[in-house]
Amino acid sequence: MEVTDSTEILKRLDALSANINGVREEIHEMRLESRVFQAQTTERLEAINQRLDSMEKRQDATDQRIITQENRVWGLIVAATVAVFGLLSKLAFFPTKF
């Protein structure tokens, strides 16, 4: 059996404590880095959500304009159809005499 003196045990204990403190500091640094990364990721996601919201608003405005244009076109088609039927009715029921 090997006999060790108390100074060697204290040296080893100090070295072990230093290693444990180093590991603790590394873990603390990793936690801080992960929190920073999480905060950056959250900011990026919020920015993406804001962009998506603005795109949805623009899409809604565009859809509304398309509906308005479509209504105008259908209005013109109906007006032209009524005018043609009116002209044909006039010619059919009230022929002009020369």
Residue pairs with C-beta under 8 A, 6 or more apart in sequence:
none
